Amino acid sequence: MEDRIKKAIDTIRPILNRDGGDIEFVSLDKDIVKVRLRGACSGCPMSQMTVKSVVERIIKEHVPEVKSVVTV
């Protein structure tokens, strides 16, 4: 499952790179994925909305077993 999550994150990365940001897979705890936003995304006030509306949606499309994505 972790490999599928990382592949999903690789599809998200170019979206964030366009705005000077990046994303890093931190861990998988049962069905919760932990990620770290980097670059411009780490301090962006819209980062939580990005995680829920983009990152979580795409990861769930690739890995339906995932229940939630959170930032650390």
C-alpha positions in Angstrom: 0.0 0.0 0.0 2.9 2.4 0.8 4.2 2.0 -2.7 0.9 3.0 -4.2 0.7 6.0 -1.9 4.2 7.1 -3.0 3.2 6.7 -6.7 0.1 8.9 -6.1 2.2 11.5 -4.4 4.5 11.5 -7.4 1.5 12.5 -9.5 0.7 15.3 -7.1 4.3 16.7 -6.9 4.2 18.6 -10.3 1.1 20.4 -9.3 2.8 21.7 -6.1 6.1 22.3 -7.9 4.4 24.8 -10.2 3.8 27.1 -7.2 7.2 26.5 -5.6 6.1 23.8 -3.2 6.7 20.1 -2.7 5.3 17.2 -0.8 7.0 14.4 1.2 5.6 11.1 2.3 6.2 10.8 6.1 4.4 7.6 7.2 1.3 5.4 7.0 -0.4 4.7 10.3 -3.2 2.2 9.7 -5.3 4.0 7.1 -4.0 7.6 7.8 -1.3 9.0 5.5 1.1 11.6 7.0 2.7 14.0 4.6 4.9 17.1 5.0 4.6 20.1 2.7 7.8 21.8 1.7 8.9 25.0 0.0 6.2 27.6 -0.6 3.5 25.2 0.5 4.8 24.8 4.0 3.9 28.4 5.0 0.9 28.9 2.7 -2.4 29.7 4.5 -4.2 27.6 1.8 -2.1 24.5 2.5 -4.8 22.7 4.6 -7.3 23.2 1.8 -4.7 21.9 -0.7 -4.2 18.8 1.4 -7.9 18.0 1.7 -9.1 19.1 -1.8 -6.1 17.9 -3.9 -3.7 15.6 -2.0 -6.3 13.6 -0.1 -8.6 13.2 -3.1 -5.8 12.0 -5.4 -4.3 9.6 -2.9 -7.8 8.1 -2.2 -8.3 7.7 -5.9 -5.1 5.6 -6.1 -5.5 3.9 -2.8 -9.1 3.6 -1.7 -8.1 2.0 1.7 -6.8 5.4 2.8 -9.3 7.2 5.1 -7.5 10.5 5.7 -4.3 12.5 4.8 -2.8 14.8 7.4 0.2 17.1 7.5 2.9 16.9 10.1 
